[in-house]
């Protein structure tokens, strides 16, 4: 993903200057949203990395490669040169804050969905109150939870699979929320951002002088 962003940033930033930011900042998040949605497909019994997680990472990298540089270009082009430092600082601050909010919010999504999915699976297994209590103390470790002692081999294998599938369920929910947010971002860009290149938004010198004379 980092390789795609690095390779595409130069050309994507130039296209944003020539074509205007709307299309790249609409297409980029849309493609990234598809990448997030693809993360929801693998399950706990899925195959190799190359057939499960590599494709969504590649699609997500493509979408981010179309988004990162045009977004920065749009922010920096929205202000006069003397305010470029302030614009860059605000852009970075918003980016860091958004990252923290995403981690906190999506963490809640993962844990909530994990607990619900695990409860559904535990209702189908006959476990003693002591075993359920021991497992409850391990819930905060999610898929890394230690199994209660005293389980037979078959029950232990089933419970481990249940923990894995519950975690995948939580991960899948977080990816679908991310896909929805990416799609929402693309929609907001399309509606709110001017699609014209920067040069087309500026008045030519003769028009500006004519306006001053009037």
FINU-515153 format. One record per residue: residue number from 1; x, y, z of N, C-alpha, C in turn. Coordinates in steps of 0.1 Angstrom, whole numbers. Atoms other than C-alpha are relative to their C-alpha. Example, Ala and Ser with C-alpha at 12.3 -4.5 7.8 and 13.67 -1.06 7.14 Angstrom:
<recs>
(1 (9 -12 0) (123 -45 78) (9 12 0)),
(2 (-9 -11 0) (137 -11 71) (-8 11 8)),
</recs>
This chain:
<recs>
(1 (8 -12 0) (0 0 0) (9 13 0)),
(2 (-9 -11 -1) (28 24 9) (7 2 -14)),
(3 (-7 -1 13) (46 16 -24) (-10 6 -10)),
(4 (10 -6 9) (14 24 -44) (-2 15 3)),
(5 (2 -14 -4) (9 57 -25) (12 8 -5)),
(6 (-13 -7 4) (46 67 -31) (1 1 -15)),
(7 (-2 0 15) (46 58 -68) (-11 9 -6)),
(8 (11 -7 7) (12 74 -76) (-1 15 5)),
(9 (3 -13 -5) (14 106 -55) (4 11 -9)),
(10 (-5 -11 9) (35 127 -80) (-10 2 -11)),
(11 (9 -2 12) (12 120 -110) (-14 4 5)),
(12 (14 -4 -5) (-20 122 -89) (-1 14 4)),
(13 (0 -14 -3) (-10 156 -75) (0 9 -12)),
(14 (0 -8 13) (-3 169 -110) (-13 0 -7)),
(15 (13 1 6) (-36 156 -123) (-10 8 8)),
(16 (9 -8 -8) (-54 173 -94) (1 15 -4)),
(17 (-3 -14 4) (-38 206 -105) (-6 3 -14)),
(18 (5 -2 13) (-48 201 -141) (-15 -1 -2)),
(19 (14 3 2) (-82 186 -139) (-9 5 11)),
(20 (8 -4 -12) (-94 200 -105) (-1 -12 9)),
(21 (-1 11 -10) (-97 180 -73) (-12 -9 1)),
(22 (13 8 -3) (-133 168 -75) (1 -14 -4)),
(23 (0 14 5) (-128 137 -97) (9 -9 7)),
(24 (-9 8 -7) (-97 124 -81) (-4 -3 15)),
(25 (4 2 -14) (-110 130 -46) (-14 -6 1)),
(26 (12 8 0) (-143 113 -56) (4 -15 -3)),
(27 (-3 14 4) (-128 83 -74) (10 -7 10)),
(28 (-10 6 -9) (-99 78 -49) (-7 -6 13)),
(29 (7 6 -12) (-121 74 -17) (-10 -12 -4)),
(30 (8 11 4) (-145 52 -37) (7 -13 -2)),
(31 (-8 11 1) (-118 29 -47) (5 -5 13)),
(32 (-4 4 -13) (-105 29 -12) (-11 -7 8)),
(33 (12 7 -6) (-140 20 0) (-2 -14 -5)),
(34 (1 14 5) (-140 -10 -23) (11 -9 6)),
(35 (-10 7 -7) (-107 -20 -8) (-4 -4 14)),
(36 (4 3 -13) (-121 -18 27) (-11 -11 0)),
(37 (11 10 1) (-152 -38 16) (6 -14 -3)),
(38 (-6 13 3) (-129 -65 2) (6 -7 12)),
(39 (-6 6 -13) (-113 -69 37) (-11 -8 7)),
(40 (11 6 -8) (-147 -81 49) (-3 -14 -6)),
(41 (3 13 6) (-146 -112 26) (7 -12 7)),
(42 (-6 12 -6) (-120 -135 43) (-6 -4 13)),
(43 (6 5 -13) (-131 -157 72) (12 -7 7)),
(44 (-10 6 -8) (-113 -175 99) (7 -13 -6)),
(45 (-5 12 6) (-107 -205 77) (5 3 -14)),
(46 (-4 -4 14) (-95 -185 46) (13 -5 -3)),
(47 (-12 5 6) (-66 -194 24) (12 9 3)),
(48 (-12 -7 -2) (-32 -177 20) (-2 15 0)),
(49 (0 -14 0) (-23 -141 24) (-3 6 -14)),
(50 (0 -5 13) (-20 -136 -13) (-14 -1 -7)),
(51 (14 1 6) (-56 -147 -21) (-10 6 9)),
(52 (10 -5 -9) (-72 -131 9) (2 15 3)),
(53 (-2 -14 -4) (-56 -99 22) (8 9 -10)),
(54 (-8 -8 10) (-32 -89 -6) (-9 8 -10)),
(55 (8 -7 9) (-60 -80 -31) (-7 13 6)),
(56 (5 -12 -6) (-78 -56 -7) (10 11 4)),
(57 (-11 -10 -3) (-45 -40 4) (4 7 -13)),
(58 (-3 -6 13) (-37 -34 -33) (-10 10 -4)),
(59 (11 -9 4) (-71 -19 -40) (0 12 9)),
(60 (0 -11 -9) (-69 2 -9) (12 10 -3)),
(61 (-11 -8 3) (-34 14 -18) (-2 8 -13)),
(62 (3 -8 12) (-46 24 -53) (-10 11 3)),
(63 (9 -11 -3) (-75 44 -38) (7 11 8)),
(64 (-7 -10 -7) (-52 61 -13) (10 7 -8)),
(65 (-9 -7 9) (-27 68 -40) (-6 11 -9)),
(66 (8 -10 7) (-54 87 -59) (-5 11 9)),
(67 (6 -10 -10) (-64 106 -27) (10 8 7)),
(68 (-9 -7 -9) (-34 116 -6) (5 13 -6)),
(69 (-6 -12 6) (-16 140 -29) (-10 10 -5)),
(70 (10 -10 4) (-47 156 -45) (-6 7 12)),
(71 (6 -6 -12) (-61 162 -10) (10 11 6)),
(72 (-10 -10 -5) (-28 179 1) (0 12 -10)),
(73 (0 -11 10) (-28 199 -32) (-12 9 2)),
(74 (13 -8 -1) (-64 210 -27) (1 9 13)),
(75 (-1 -8 -12) (-57 222 9) (10 11 -2)),
(76 (-10 -10 1) (-25 240 0) (-4 11 -11)),
(77 (4 -9 10) (-41 256 -31) (-12 9 4)),
(78 (12 -7 -4) (-71 269 -11) (4 13 7)),
(79 (-4 -12 -7) (-50 296 6) (11 7 -7)),
(80 (-11 -7 6) (-26 323 -4) (13 -5 6)),
(81 (-13 6 -4) (11 315 -2) (5 3 14)),
(82 (-4 -4 -14) (17 334 30) (-7 -8 11)),
(83 (7 8 -10) (-8 312 48) (3 -15 -2)),
(84 (-3 14 3) (7 279 34) (4 -8 13)),
(85 (-4 7 -13) (23 270 68) (-12 -3 9)),
(86 (12 2 -8) (-10 274 86) (-9 -11 -6)),
(87 (8 10 7) (-28 254 60) (5 -14 2)),
(88 (-6 13 -2) (-3 226 63) (-1 -5 14)),
(89 (1 4 -13) (-4 226 100) (-14 -5 4)),
(90 (14 4 -2) (-42 224 101) (-3 -13 -7)),
(91 (2 13 7) (-42 196 75) (6 -11 8)),
(92 (-6 10 -8) (-18 176 96) (-7 -3 13)),
(93 (7 2 -13) (-36 182 128) (-13 -7 -2)),
(94 (13 7 3) (-70 172 113) (3 -15 -3)),
(95 (-3 13 4) (-53 141 98) (3 -9 13)),
(96 (-4 8 -12) (-38 130 132) (-12 -2 9)),
(97 (12 2 -9) (-70 137 151) (-10 -10 -6)),
(98 (9 9 7) (-91 118 125) (5 -15 3)),
(99 (-5 14 -3) (-67 88 130) (-3 -5 14)),
(100 (3 4 -14) (-71 88 167) (-15 -3 2)),
(101 (14 2 -1) (-109 91 164) (-4 -13 -7)),
(102 (3 13 7) (-109 62 139) (3 -12 8)),
(103 (-5 11 -9) (-89 40 162) (-10 -3 11)),
(104 (9 1 -11) (-112 47 191) (-14 -5 -4)),
(105 (13 4 4) (-144 44 172) (-1 -14 -6)),
(106 (0 14 6) (-135 13 152) (3 -10 10)),
(107 (-3 10 -11) (-121 -3 183) (-13 -4 8)),
(108 (13 3 -6) (-156 0 199) (-8 -9 -9)),
(109 (7 9 9) (-171 -15 168) (5 -14 0)),
(110 (-6 13 0) (-147 -44 168) (-4 -8 13)),
(111 (3 7 -13) (-152 -52 206) (-15 -3 1)),
(112 (15 2 -2) (-190 -48 205) (-4 -12 -9)),
(113 (4 11 9) (-194 -71 175) (7 -13 4)),
(114 (-7 13 -5) (-168 -96 189) (-8 -6 12)),
(115 (8 5 -12) (-188 -98 222) (-13 -6 -4)),
(116 (13 5 5) (-221 -103 204) (2 -13 -7)),
(117 (-2 12 8) (-208 -129 180) (5 -11 9)),
(118 (-4 11 -9) (-190 -148 208) (-11 -5 8)),
(119 (12 5 -9) (-221 -149 230) (-9 -9 -8)),
(120 (9 8 8) (-241 -163 201) (6 -14 -1)),
(121 (-7 13 2) (-215 -191 196) (1 -8 13)),
(122 (-1 6 -13) (-211 -198 233) (-13 -6 5)),
(123 (13 5 -4) (-248 -204 237) (-2 -14 -6)),
(124 (1 13 6) (-243 -235 215) (9 -10 6)),
(125 (-10 9 -7) (-215 -250 237) (-4 -2 14)),
(126 (3 2 -14) (-221 -266 270) (13 2 8)),
(127 (-11 -3 -8) (-196 -250 293) (-5 3 15)),
(128 (4 -2 -14) (-196 -249 331) (1 15 3)),
(129 (-1 -14 -5) (-201 -216 350) (15 4 2)),
(130 (-14 -3 -3) (-164 -218 360) (7 3 -13)),
(131 (-6 -2 13) (-153 -221 324) (-4 13 -6)),
(132 (5 -12 5) (-175 -193 313) (6 12 7)),
(133 (-6 -11 -8) (-162 -171 341) (15 2 -4)),
(134 (-14 -1 4) (-126 -179 331) (2 6 -14)),
(135 (0 -5 13) (-133 -171 295) (-4 15 0)),
(136 (4 -14 -1) (-150 -138 305) (12 9 4)),
(137 (-12 -8 -4) (-117 -127 321) (10 2 -11)),
(138 (-10 0 11) (-99 -133 288) (-6 8 -12)),
(139 (6 -6 12) (-124 -115 265) (7 12 -5)),
(140 (-7 -12 5) (-104 -83 264) (12 -3 -9)),
(141 (-11 4 9) (-77 -102 245) (-5 -4 -14)),
(142 (6 4 13) (-102 -110 217) (5 -14 -5)),
(143 (-4 13 5) (-88 -138 195) (11 -6 7)),
(144 (-11 5 -7) (-58 -141 217) (-4 -5 14)),
(145 (5 5 -13) (-79 -152 247) (5 -14 3)),
(146 (-4 13 -4) (-66 -182 266) (-12 -8 3)),
(147 (11 9 -2) (-89 -212 267) (-1 -4 15)),
(148 (1 5 -14) (-103 -223 301) (6 -14 1)),
(149 (-6 13 -2) (-85 -253 316) (-11 -11 1)),
(150 (9 11 -2) (-101 -287 316) (-8 -3 -12)),
(151 (8 3 12) (-116 -287 281) (6 -12 -7)),
(152 (-4 11 8) (-115 -318 260) (5 5 -13)),
(153 (-7 -4 13) (-97 -317 226) (-10 6 -9)),
(154 (10 -4 10) (-129 -314 205) (-6 14 4)),
(155 (6 -13 -5) (-144 -286 227) (10 11 -1)),
(156 (-11 -11 1) (-111 -267 228) (2 5 -14)),
(157 (-1 -4 14) (-108 -268 190) (-12 8 -4)),
(158 (12 -8 4) (-144 -256 186) (0 14 6)),
(159 (0 -13 -6) (-140 -228 211) (11 9 -6)),
(160 (-10 -9 7) (-108 -216 195) (-5 5 -13)),
(161 (6 -4 12) (-125 -215 162) (-11 10 2)),
(162 (10 -10 -3) (-154 -196 177) (6 13 4)),
(163 (-7 -13 -3) (-130 -170 191) (5 6 -12)),
(164 (-5 -6 12) (-114 -166 158) (-11 5 -9)),
(165 (11 -5 9) (-147 -163 139) (-6 12 6)),
(166 (6 -12 -7) (-160 -138 165) (9 12 -3)),
(167 (-9 -11 3) (-129 -117 160) (-1 4 -15)),
(168 (2 -3 14) (-132 -119 122) (-13 8 -2)),
(169 (13 -7 1) (-168 -108 126) (1 15 4)),
(170 (-2 -14 -5) (-157 -77 146) (9 7 -10)),
(171 (-8 -6 10) (-130 -70 120) (-8 4 -12)),
(172 (9 -2 12) (-155 -74 92) (-9 12 2)),
(173 (8 -11 -2) (-178 -49 108) (7 13 -1)),
(174 (-8 -13 1) (-150 -23 112) (3 3 -14)),
(175 (-3 -3 14) (-141 -27 75) (-12 5 -7)),
(176 (12 -5 7) (-176 -22 64) (-4 14 4)),
(177 (2 -14 -4) (-180 9 85) (10 9 -7)),
(178 (-10 -8 7) (-147 22 70) (-4 1 -15)),
(179 (5 -1 14) (-161 14 35) (-11 10 -1)),
(180 (11 -10 0) (-192 34 43) (5 14 1)),
(181 (-6 -13 -3) (-172 63 56) (7 5 -12)),
(182 (-7 -4 12) (-150 63 25) (-10 4 -11)),
(183 (10 -3 9) (-181 63 3) (-7 14 3)),
(184 (6 -13 -4) (-196 92 23) (10 11 -3)),
(185 (-9 -10 3) (-164 111 19) (0 4 -15)),
(186 (1 -2 15) (-165 106 -19) (-12 8 -4)),
(187 (13 -8 3) (-201 119 -19) (1 14 4)),
(188 (-1 -14 -4) (-193 150 1) (10 8 -9)),
(189 (-9 -7 10) (-164 158 -22) (-7 4 -12)),
(190 (7 -3 13) (-185 155 -53) (-10 11 2)),
(191 (10 -10 -2) (-212 177 -38) (6 14 4)),
(192 (-5 -12 -6) (-190 203 -20) (12 6 -6)),
(193 (-13 -5 6) (-157 206 -39) (-2 5 -14)),
(194 (0 -5 13) (-154 228 -69) (8 -9 -10)),
(195 (-7 9 9) (-145 206 -99) (10 7 -10)),
(196 (-8 -7 9) (-126 233 -118) (15 0 4)),
(197 (-14 -2 -4) (-88 234 -119) (2 14 6)),
(198 (-2 -12 -7) (-73 262 -98) (1 12 -10)),
(199 (-1 -11 10) (-64 283 -129) (-13 5 -5)),
(200 (13 -4 5) (-100 283 -141) (-8 8 10)),
(201 (8 -8 -11) (-112 297 -107) (5 14 2)),
(202 (-6 -14 -2) (-89 327 -109) (-4 9 -12)),
(203 (3 -9 11) (-98 357 -129) (12 4 -7)),
(204 (-12 -5 7) (-74 366 -157) (3 14 3)),
(205 (-4 -13 -4) (-55 398 -152) (-8 11 -6)),
(206 (8 -11 6) (-75 419 -177) (-13 1 6)),
(207 (13 -1 -7) (-107 409 -160) (1 6 13)),
(208 (-1 -6 -13) (-94 418 -126) (2 15 -1)),
(209 (-2 -15 2) (-82 452 -139) (-12 7 -4)),
(210 (13 -6 4) (-115 458 -156) (-9 2 12)),
(211 (9 -1 -12) (-133 451 -123) (5 11 9)),
(212 (-5 -11 -9) (-110 475 -104) (-4 13 -6)),
(213 (3 -12 6) (-116 502 -130) (-14 4 2)),
(214 (14 -3 -2) (-153 499 -127) (-2 4 15)),
</recs>
